[in-house]
Amino acid sequence: MEMHRTALGGSPDGVLAERVRFREEGLVHLPANYSFEEGATLPCAAVTAWHALFVKGGLNPGEIVLCLGTGGVSIFALQLAKAAGPKVIITSSSDEKLELIGILAGREAATEVFPIVRKGAAIFGIYVGSREMFENLNRALAQSGIRPVIDQVFPFESVREACKYLESGSHFGKIVIRIGDQS
């Protein structure tokens, strides 16, 4: 499939460069009132979460969503699912990270996994998503007011430090590399 061969975050090299050339049809507008840093978090993690929840998963209010870990896809899935109405269960190896998630999920966030086991869980593979999915996601983000969770923004000159920080696993949400002065 062409999407799998050309999707950023997949086989092609990433975009950690001062200048990158894209085809016009491969770009989308930022959601209203998003900064460049917030927009940088969307192409892989947010689109993957959108694809999993709403396109492949057909998520409806009243259902239960299980998110594994506190990485970018899981945090976006948590935020998107909560905005749509389902109950969200999220796991983490860190109690500290789960206390920040309590704020995102709401005080009544579920921690019991048995209800989804009883109803039968669906498991399927997701590979980022299409331009159409990205545009639908961006409309939903603009309407819902969801903001990406950015742990830290590093200047381009500190790429090595950013990679070390990412490898440490101590981040919560996304790590962004700022290219140049965008103020």
C-alpha positions as CSV (number, residue, x, y, z in Angstrom):
1,M,0.0,0.0,0.0
2,E,1.4,3.4,-1.0
3,M,0.5,5.0,2.4
4,H,2.6,2.5,4.3
5,R,5.6,3.1,2.0
6,T,5.5,6.9,2.1
7,A,4.0,7.8,5.5
8,L,6.2,9.9,7.7
9,G,7.0,8.1,10.9
10,G,7.3,4.9,8.9
11,S,9.9,3.8,6.4
12,P,11.0,7.3,5.1
13,D,13.5,9.3,7.0
14,G,12.0,11.8,9.4
15,V,11.9,15.6,9.2
16,L,14.5,16.7,11.6
17,A,16.0,19.2,9.3
18,E,16.0,23.0,8.9
19,R,14.4,22.6,5.4
20,V,12.3,19.8,4.0
21,R,10.5,19.6,0.7
22,F,6.9,18.1,0.7
23,R,4.3,17.7,-2.0
24,E,1.5,20.2,-1.5
25,E,-1.1,17.4,-1.1
26,G,1.0,16.0,1.8
27,L,0.4,19.1,3.9
28,V,-2.5,20.3,6.1
29,H,-3.3,23.5,7.9
30,L,-2.7,23.8,11.6
31,P,-5.8,23.7,13.8
32,A,-7.0,27.2,14.8
33,N,-4.8,28.8,17.4
34,Y,-2.2,26.1,17.4
35,S,1.5,27.1,17.6
36,F,4.1,25.5,15.3
37,E,5.3,23.4,18.3
38,E,1.8,22.1,19.0
39,G,1.3,21.4,15.3
40,A,4.6,19.4,15.3
41,T,3.1,16.9,17.7
42,L,0.2,16.0,15.4
43,P,1.4,14.2,12.2
44,C,2.2,10.8,13.7
45,A,0.9,10.5,17.3
46,A,-2.4,12.4,17.0
47,V,-3.3,11.0,13.6
48,T,-2.5,7.5,14.7
49,A,-4.7,7.9,17.8
50,W,-7.5,9.4,15.6
51,H,-7.2,6.5,13.1
52,A,-7.3,3.9,15.9
53,L,-10.2,5.4,17.8
54,F,-12.6,6.8,15.2
55,V,-11.7,5.4,11.8
56,K,-10.8,1.8,12.6
57,G,-12.3,1.6,16.1
58,G,-15.6,3.4,15.3
59,L,-15.6,4.7,18.9
60,N,-19.0,5.7,20.4
61,P,-19.9,7.4,23.7
62,G,-20.4,4.9,26.5
63,E,-17.7,2.6,25.3
64,I,-14.4,1.9,27.2
65,V,-11.0,2.7,25.8
66,L,-7.8,1.2,27.1
67,C,-4.6,3.2,26.4
68,L,-1.2,1.6,27.1
69,G,1.5,3.9,28.5
70,T,2.0,7.6,28.6
71,G,3.6,8.3,25.2
72,G,2.3,10.6,22.6
73,V,-0.2,8.3,20.9
74,S,-1.7,7.2,24.3
75,I,-2.0,10.8,25.6
76,F,-3.7,11.9,22.4
77,A,-6.0,8.9,22.5
78,L,-6.9,9.7,26.1
79,Q,-7.7,13.3,25.2
80,L,-9.6,12.5,22.1
81,A,-11.6,9.7,23.7
82,K,-12.5,11.8,26.7
83,A,-13.8,14.6,24.4
84,A,-16.0,12.1,22.6
85,G,-17.5,10.6,25.8
86,P,-16.2,7.1,26.3
87,K,-14.6,6.0,29.6
88,V,-10.8,5.8,29.4
89,I,-8.5,3.4,31.2
90,I,-4.8,4.2,30.9
91,T,-1.7,2.3,32.2
92,S,1.7,3.6,33.1
93,S,4.9,2.3,34.8
94,S,5.0,5.5,36.8
95,D,2.5,6.6,39.5
96,E,3.7,10.2,39.1
97,K,2.7,10.2,35.4
98,L,-0.7,8.7,36.3
99,E,-1.3,11.7,38.7
100,L,-0.9,14.2,35.8
101,I,-3.2,11.9,33.7
102,G,-5.9,12.3,36.4
103,I,-6.1,15.9,35.4
104,L,-6.5,15.1,31.8
105,A,-8.9,12.2,32.3
106,G,-11.1,13.8,35.0
107,R,-11.4,12.9,38.6
108,E,-13.6,9.9,37.8
109,A,-11.0,8.2,35.5
110,A,-11.5,4.4,35.6
111,T,-8.8,2.1,36.7
112,E,-10.5,-1.3,36.5
113,V,-9.8,-3.3,33.4
114,F,-12.4,-6.1,34.0
115,P,-15.3,-4.3,32.2
116,I,-13.6,-4.4,28.9
117,V,-12.6,-8.0,29.3
118,R,-16.1,-9.0,30.0
119,K,-17.4,-7.1,26.9
120,G,-14.7,-8.4,24.6
121,A,-11.9,-6.1,23.4
122,A,-11.0,-5.5,19.8
123,I,-7.3,-5.4,18.9
124,F,-6.0,-4.3,15.5
125,G,-2.9,-2.7,14.0
126,I,-2.8,1.0,13.0
127,Y,-0.3,2.7,10.8
128,V,-0.5,6.5,11.1
129,G,-3.3,7.7,8.8
130,S,-4.4,9.5,5.6
131,R,-4.6,13.2,4.8
132,E,-8.4,13.0,5.1
133,M,-8.0,11.6,8.6
134,F,-5.5,14.4,9.5
135,E,-8.0,17.0,8.3
136,N,-10.8,15.5,10.3
137,L,-8.6,15.3,13.4
138,N,-7.7,19.0,13.0
139,R,-11.4,20.0,12.8
140,A,-12.1,18.0,15.9
141,L,-9.1,19.6,17.7
142,A,-10.2,23.1,16.8
143,Q,-13.8,22.4,17.9
144,S,-13.0,20.6,21.2
145,G,-10.2,22.9,22.4
146,I,-7.9,19.9,23.0
147,R,-4.2,21.0,23.3
148,P,-1.3,18.7,22.8
149,V,0.7,17.7,25.9
150,I,4.2,18.9,25.3
151,D,6.7,17.9,27.9
152,Q,9.6,19.9,26.6
153,V,10.7,22.0,23.6
154,F,14.4,21.8,22.7
155,P,16.2,24.1,20.3
156,F,17.5,22.5,17.1
157,E,21.1,22.8,18.4
158,S,20.2,20.5,21.3
159,V,19.0,17.5,19.3
160,R,21.4,15.2,21.1
161,E,20.0,16.2,24.5
162,A,16.5,15.8,23.2
163,C,17.2,12.3,22.0
164,K,18.8,11.4,25.3
165,Y,15.8,12.8,27.2
166,L,13.4,10.8,24.9
167,E,15.5,7.6,25.5
168,S,15.3,8.1,29.3
169,G,11.5,7.5,29.2
170,S,11.0,10.2,31.8
171,H,9.0,12.5,29.5
172,F,5.2,12.8,29.6
173,G,3.6,13.6,26.3
174,K,5.6,14.9,23.3
175,I,9.1,16.2,22.9
176,V,9.4,18.9,20.3
177,I,12.5,20.3,18.5
178,R,12.2,24.0,17.6
179,I,13.9,25.1,14.3
180,G,14.9,28.7,14.3
181,D,13.1,31.6,15.9
182,Q,9.4,31.3,15.3
183,S,8.2,34.1,17.6
